[in-house]
Each structure stands twice: as structure tokens, then as C-alpha cells.
């Protein structure tokens, strides 16, 4: 079950990040805002061959953050299940 909230917060490393859920052409994209950093992280889930989902950054290049924060976003939504 998903929350109707488009904004939420998650704890990451030693701080709290604000996350905004966006929709583009039927795809969910998450905009992650770091305190004091004007450059947000945009992440989404994509499919590998074999139909395995993974988190990736848009544009590519921040893969480790995308995977770590994507897992926290999944935990956030699973807390409503």
C-alpha cells in the first residue's frame, strides 16, 4: 500500500533526506534533497535483462547512492504494508 504523500523523509548516513515522489510518463522518479546541497539526486527503478529491478540515478553516475537510498525508499513504502 502506498501513502498518498508526495513528500517524505528518510534517514541516511548521519542525516535526514527529503524525498519527493514524481511521476513522468507512468514512471516513478524520486527526487532526493540533501541538506545544504543544491544538487538533488534523481533515482528510479529500471529493469535488467531477466526482469530484475534495480535502482539507478538519472543521469547515470551516482549508482552507489541510488542503490543505498533506493533500498531506504523501499523500506519506507514497505512500512505501510
PyMOL commands that set and color helices and strands:
alter all, ss='L'
color gray80, all
select helices_A, chain A and resi 63-78
alter helices_A, ss='H'
color red, helices_A
select strands_A, chain A and resi 7-12+15-24+27-33+41-48+52-58
alter strands_A, ss='S'
color yellow, strands_A
deselect
rebuild
show_as cartoon
